[in-house]
Structures are given as structure tokens and as C-alpha cells.
Amino acid sequence: MSDVVARCGKIGAVVDSKVMAFSMKNLAFTGWKYALGALIVVVLGGYFFFGRGANVGATLTIAPGDFTETVSVSGTVIAAKDVDLGFAASGRIAGAYARVGQYVGVGTILAETENGDLAAALAEARADLAALQAGTRPEEISVASAAVTNAQAALIDTIQSAYTASDDAVHNKADTFFTNPRTNPKLVFMAADSSLKAAVEQDRAVIESALAKWAFLVSTLTNANAAASAVQAQTYLAQAVTLLADANAVLNQAVPDPTTSVATLSSYTTTLATGRTNVDTAATTLTTDVTALDAAEKNLALKQAGSTPENIAAQQAIVAAAQASLAKTRVVAPFGGTVTRMDAKVGEIVSPTTSLISMQSGGIFQVETFVPEVAIARVAIGNSATTTLNAYGTSVAFPATVVAVDPAETVKDGVPTYKTTLSFLSTDPRIRSGMTTNVLIQTGLLHDAIVIPAGAVGMENGKSYVSVVRGGVVTKRFVTVGVSPALGQAEILSGLSKGDVVLLAPAP
């Protein structure tokens, strides 16, 4: 009987070795589903070839090879982007422009509240900005230039009028109570204040020269020198005003004498008052026209210079503020996708706390899964994966890749897990959001490794062991077990060698 067992063992070892080599090759190069099939072949082969003929149970002959490391989890298909949308400000809905199931592009207005006043404010702000950026029109510069010319002409007239009024006030009004006014002016009456009387006589002598210069200035007036001439004219005008004011003061202190009666002094005062009024009016008009010319010249310079960068920047800020106000009245698609909910109704009052519209992105879907703590260390972005959808069965595979791994844990049923997101490699109309998936993430490759079914490993006093068959005799051999490369598998780091035959179910 032992001889029969030995012969069967030899035959079985040869066949089992071939079966194991076949399974190892499939595990390494044809993916998880083929690896699982190979494992079944190994188990059944060991059972049929050895278990029945040796009375020791199903066995497996050790043959090192390359094995794909995988992590098996389940997940759910999700859209790459999924969002609930609402209005940023309260208002009455004026329009809802999309329907459930409709695909919309990024930036599409899905709904909006009443916003006519805000749209008008934005249009006005944009128009003002465009005007600033375009610069001053030639017509505006022409108008501003004409305004300067008119202001210069008006100022010339005012300078001439001021000279006429001053000349008349001095030569025709004040000179009536002077003797030799142009050469050696002396008052014809006595005054209580002799120093004031002397000052008036001095003023009259000085003004004569000023009037002569003023007369020459008037004869040379042009638009080009109007502004500068006005400054000089104001100096001459001030001298005339001073003379007339002092003359009026000395008249008020005049002392009647046999040659100058009270009536005569009164007539002097009346005549002088008329001259003073005319000169004061001329002074006021001259000041006004000088200011007007200055303003016209500055306006022309501003028109010719165009808009400054600061003005344009300020107007751009106004446009941005108007855009922000208008945007609060609209719900806009943040990405291209499909509308999955549209509860916005025209005429309804809405608030910022209410979400009425939902969207999910189109294109490539993703899978959201949660990897247990014990396996997360082997999962990394870029790992390839194979997924199957319950809707189509395990025979239809969809390739995917890991695109995100959360750094923080998510507790599921009291167990720490890490949310892991995978993306399908291409679009497929069969994939829909919400479908349940089974995911096999490929995390690495073991080279020339010994991998056996996890059920072939037993535990005794905290140590791992396998049952080795040699010459029909079953012995217990302690082994070192590494990290499981895939569900239902165990890597043996030490304790087994190529050609060893082990029981698939360890003997107690």
C-alpha cells in the first residue's frame, strides 16, 4: 500500500507541479479572474490526482513564480463632479431655462431671478468703461478747444473794459479835484489828515505811468497772451482801486474853504463814486474771466490727455461690482454636465439657503470605494484596477485607475477605512451613476515568490504551519507568512521550497 501511495505521489507531484506553474503564470499575466480560475484548477487538480489516491487529502506541489498583488473591495459609481446649486441672493424667479436630463455646457444660465435694474447698471458701467478706454473723441476736443478760444476772447474784452473804466475813473472822475494831475498832481481842497492827502497825491502820480503801460498792453492783446496780460492788468487795476479808495477817504475829510464849497465837495464825492463802482465791477469781471479761461484750458488738456490708468482701473472696479451683483441673481452651470434636478419655478420666491437645482458632470465616471486600514498601505494613486458592475455580471470588466486616496480615515461600521477614488479609463454608455461595483486594485507584483491558498496555513501556539507530504507521510512544518498578496492567498517567506507537497487543508 505504501508503494502505491509513493507511486501516486510521484505522478501527482509531476502533474501538480505543472498545474501550479500554470496557475502562477495566469496570476501574474492575465489578471485576477484568470488567477482565481488557476487557483481552482490547482485545488481540484490536487484533490483529484492526489487526494483520492493517497488517503492524505488534496495536495499542492510548491512552484515559485510571479504573483500579482491585489486589493479587493466594493464601491459605487459616481459622477466625477456632482453638485447642488442655488441662488446667492433672495428674489423672485424670472426664468428657468433647463430641464431634468438636459446636457448643458459650462457657464449656461440655468435659472435667474428678476434683475432688470442690475443688468441696466452693468450695461451703463461697461459703456462708461468703453468710453474711457476709447479715449476722447475728436469732436469733444474740438468743443473744448473752442471753449478756450471763447474764454480768451472774453478775457481780452474784459481787460480792455477794465482799462477803459480805470482810465475814465482817473482822468474824468478823480482829476476833477486835482491841479496838474498828469505832471504834478495836487488836491484843490484841504484835508484834515495831511498824510492821507499826501498819499493820494502820490497815488495819482504813480497811476499815470501805470495807465500808460496798460494802454500799450491793450494795444498788443491776442488770444495767445490773454492769460498773461490779465495778470498784469490786475496789477494795474489794483493801483486804480487803491487811488480811488484813498481819494474817497480824503474827500470825507475835506475842509470847505472860500474856493471849495460843501456843494462842490459833494459833487466830487458823487462823481468819484461812479468811477469807483465801474472799476470795482471791472475788477470782479476780470477775476471771473481769468478763472473761466483757466478752467477751459484745464478741460482741454484733460480731453487731449485722455483717460488715466487710474480712471480706467476705477471704472473696471465699478464694472466688476455690477457683474457680481448680477451674478447673484443667476444660477450658472459650473461645468458641463447633465441636469439631475430642476425645482426652480417661475414666480417663486427663493432664498440663498435653498438648493433647487442639481447637476452631475458627463464624460468619464468614477468609482468611490473605501479600503480597509489593513490594505491601504499598498494602495497608491496610479494603481491600475479591474472593475465589474453587478448590472452586467463578472464576465464584463471595465478597466480603471486610482486617482485619489484620502489622507484621513472614514469610519465604516466601526472600522477605519480610507476613501479611494478610481476613474474609468474611457467613457462607456453602459456605466451609470449609482451602480454597484466590485473592484480589484493591482498594487504590485511578487517575483519568484511562493504563494499558496490561505486555507493551507494552520495556526499552533501562535505560529503558522503547513502540512507537508513526503513519501506518504504527513509532517507539520512551521513557516513564515508574509502579507496576503490577494484575497484567499498567503505568501510564504520561509519554511517551504520548490517541490514540497503540502495539504490544502492542514492536518491538526
ChimeraX attribute file (.defattr): number of C-alpha atoms within 10 A of each C-alpha:
attribute: neighborCount
match mode: 1-to-1
recipient: residues
	/A:1	8
	/A:2	11
	/A:3	10
	/A:4	12
	/A:5	19
	/A:6	17
	/A:7	16
	/A:8	20
	/A:9	24
	/A:10	15
	/A:11	13
	/A:12	26
	/A:13	22
	/A:14	13
	/A:15	19
	/A:16	28
	/A:17	21
	/A:18	15
	/A:19	23
	/A:20	26
	/A:21	20
	/A:22	18
	/A:23	24
	/A:24	25
	/A:25	18
	/A:26	22
	/A:27	24
	/A:28	19
	/A:29	13
	/A:30	11
	/A:31	17
	/A:32	22
	/A:33	16
	/A:34	16
	/A:35	22
	/A:36	17
	/A:37	14
	/A:38	21
	/A:39	23
	/A:40	14
	/A:41	17
	/A:42	29
	/A:43	20
	/A:44	17
	/A:45	20
	/A:46	28
	/A:47	22
	/A:48	15
	/A:49	19
	/A:50	26
	/A:51	20
	/A:52	13
	/A:53	18
	/A:54	23
	/A:55	10
	/A:56	18
	/A:57	19
	/A:58	24
	/A:59	32
	/A:60	30
	/A:61	27
	/A:62	21
	/A:63	25
	/A:64	20
	/A:65	19
	/A:66	20
	/A:67	26
	/A:68	22
	/A:69	22
	/A:70	25
	/A:71	21
	/A:72	18
	/A:73	16
	/A:74	17
	/A:75	23
	/A:76	19
	/A:77	22
	/A:78	23
	/A:79	21
	/A:80	19
	/A:81	15
	/A:82	16
	/A:83	16
	/A:84	13
	/A:85	20
	/A:86	21
	/A:87	24
	/A:88	17
	/A:89	17
	/A:90	15
	/A:91	19
	/A:92	18
	/A:93	21
	/A:94	18
	/A:95	18
	/A:96	18
	/A:97	11
	/A:98	19
	/A:99	17
	/A:100	14
	/A:101	13
	/A:102	11
	/A:103	17
	/A:104	22
	/A:105	14
	/A:106	13
	/A:107	12
	/A:108	16
	/A:109	18
	/A:110	20
	/A:111	24
	/A:112	23
	/A:113	24
	/A:114	16
	/A:115	19
	/A:116	10
	/A:117	10
	/A:118	17
	/A:119	16
	/A:120	13
	/A:121	18
	/A:122	21
	/A:123	15
	/A:124	14
	/A:125	21
	/A:126	19
	/A:127	14
	/A:128	17
	/A:129	21
	/A:130	14
	/A:131	14
	/A:132	18
	/A:133	16
	/A:134	11
	/A:135	15
	/A:136	16
	/A:137	12
	/A:138	11
	/A:139	9
	/A:140	13
	/A:141	18
	/A:142	14
	/A:143	13
	/A:144	21
	/A:145	19
	/A:146	14
	/A:147	19
	/A:148	22
	/A:149	17
	/A:150	16
	/A:151	24
	/A:152	25
	/A:153	19
	/A:154	19
	/A:155	28
	/A:156	24
	/A:157	17
	/A:158	23
	/A:159	30
	/A:160	22
	/A:161	19
	/A:162	26
	/A:163	24
	/A:164	19
	/A:165	22
	/A:166	30
	/A:167	23
	/A:168	16
	/A:169	25
	/A:170	25
	/A:171	17
	/A:172	13
	/A:173	21
	/A:174	25
	/A:175	20
	/A:176	16
	/A:177	21
	/A:178	17
	/A:179	13
	/A:180	12
	/A:181	19
	/A:182	15
	/A:183	10
	/A:184	12
	/A:185	18
	/A:186	19
	/A:187	22
	/A:188	13
	/A:189	19
	/A:190	16
	/A:191	19
	/A:192	13
	/A:193	12
	/A:194	12
	/A:195	11
	/A:196	16
	/A:197	22
	/A:198	14
	/A:199	15
	/A:200	24
	/A:201	20
	/A:202	15
	/A:203	18
	/A:204	27
	/A:205	19
	/A:206	15
	/A:207	21
	/A:208	18
	/A:209	13
	/A:210	17
	/A:211	22
	/A:212	11
	/A:213	14
	/A:214	24
	/A:215	16
	/A:216	11
	/A:217	17
	/A:218	19
	/A:219	9
	/A:220	10
	/A:221	20
	/A:222	14
	/A:223	16
	/A:224	11
	/A:225	12
	/A:226	22
	/A:227	21
	/A:228	11
	/A:229	20
	/A:230	22
	/A:231	15
	/A:232	14
	/A:233	26
	/A:234	19
	/A:235	12
	/A:236	20
	/A:237	27
	/A:238	15
	/A:239	19
	/A:240	28
	/A:241	20
	/A:242	16
	/A:243	25
	/A:244	26
	/A:245	16
	/A:246	18
	/A:247	25
	/A:248	20
	/A:249	17
	/A:250	25
	/A:251	22
	/A:252	14
	/A:253	17
	/A:254	21
	/A:255	15
	/A:256	15
	/A:257	10
	/A:258	5
	/A:259	8
	/A:260	15
	/A:261	13
	/A:262	12
	/A:263	10
	/A:264	13
	/A:265	18
	/A:266	14
	/A:267	13
	/A:268	19
	/A:269	20
	/A:270	14
	/A:271	16
	/A:272	24
	/A:273	18
	/A:274	12
	/A:275	23
	/A:276	25
	/A:277	15
	/A:278	17
	/A:279	27
	/A:280	18
	/A:281	13
	/A:282	23
	/A:283	22
	/A:284	12
	/A:285	17
	/A:286	26
	/A:287	15
	/A:288	13
	/A:289	22
	/A:290	23
	/A:291	14
	/A:292	19
	/A:293	22
	/A:294	14
	/A:295	15
	/A:296	20
	/A:297	18
	/A:298	14
	/A:299	17
	/A:300	19
	/A:301	14
	/A:302	15
	/A:303	20
	/A:304	18
	/A:305	11
	/A:306	16
	/A:307	16
	/A:308	13
	/A:309	11
	/A:310	9
	/A:311	14
	/A:312	17
	/A:313	13
	/A:314	13
	/A:315	20
	/A:316	17
	/A:317	14
	/A:318	18
	/A:319	21
	/A:320	15
	/A:321	14
	/A:322	20
	/A:323	18
	/A:324	13
	/A:325	18
	/A:326	22
	/A:327	19
	/A:328	19
	/A:329	23
	/A:330	24
	/A:331	21
	/A:332	20
	/A:333	23
	/A:334	17
	/A:335	18
	/A:336	18
	/A:337	22
	/A:338	21
	/A:339	21
	/A:340	17
	/A:341	18
	/A:342	20
	/A:343	12
	/A:344	23
	/A:345	15
	/A:346	14
	/A:347	13
	/A:348	12
	/A:349	13
	/A:350	20
	/A:351	13
	/A:352	13
	/A:353	11
	/A:354	13
	/A:355	17
	/A:356	17
	/A:357	23
	/A:358	18
	/A:359	26
	/A:360	23
	/A:361	22
	/A:362	17
	/A:363	15
	/A:364	16
	/A:365	23
	/A:366	25
	/A:367	28
	/A:368	21
	/A:369	21
	/A:370	22
	/A:371	23
	/A:372	20
	/A:373	13
	/A:374	10
	/A:375	17
	/A:376	17
	/A:377	10
	/A:378	15
	/A:379	20
	/A:380	17
	/A:381	13
	/A:382	14
	/A:383	17
	/A:384	22
	/A:385	25
	/A:386	21
	/A:387	24
	/A:388	19
	/A:389	23
	/A:390	12
	/A:391	13
	/A:392	11
	/A:393	11
	/A:394	13
	/A:395	9
	/A:396	12
	/A:397	16
	/A:398	17
	/A:399	16
	/A:400	23
	/A:401	22
	/A:402	21
	/A:403	17
	/A:404	16
	/A:405	18
	/A:406	12
	/A:407	9
	/A:408	10
	/A:409	15
	/A:410	17
	/A:411	13
	/A:412	11
	/A:413	7
	/A:414	7
	/A:415	11
	/A:416	15
	/A:417	21
	/A:418	21
	/A:419	19
	/A:420	21
	/A:421	22
	/A:422	29
	/A:423	22
	/A:424	23
	/A:425	15
	/A:426	11
	/A:427	11
	/A:428	12
	/A:429	7
	/A:430	8
	/A:431	18
	/A:432	16
	/A:433	14
	/A:434	13
	/A:435	14
	/A:436	18
	/A:437	23
	/A:438	20
	/A:439	25
	/A:440	24
	/A:441	25
	/A:442	25
	/A:443	21
	/A:444	16
	/A:445	15
	/A:446	15
	/A:447	12
	/A:448	12
	/A:449	16
	/A:450	21
	/A:451	25
	/A:452	24
	/A:453	20
	/A:454	18
	/A:455	14
	/A:456	19
	/A:457	24
	/A:458	19
	/A:459	12
	/A:460	9
	/A:461	5
	/A:462	7
	/A:463	12
	/A:464	15
	/A:465	21
	/A:466	26
	/A:467	23
	/A:468	23
	/A:469	21
	/A:470	14
	/A:471	13
	/A:472	19
	/A:473	13
	/A:474	17
	/A:475	14
	/A:476	15
	/A:477	13
	/A:478	18
	/A:479	17
	/A:480	13
	/A:481	18
	/A:482	12
	/A:483	13
	/A:484	19
	/A:485	22
	/A:486	24
	/A:487	15
	/A:488	12
	/A:489	18
	/A:490	20
	/A:491	20
	/A:492	22
	/A:493	15
	/A:494	12
	/A:495	13
	/A:496	20
	/A:497	14
	/A:498	11
	/A:499	15
	/A:500	17
	/A:501	26
	/A:502	27
	/A:503	26
	/A:504	24
	/A:505	18
	/A:506	21
	/A:507	17
	/A:508	10
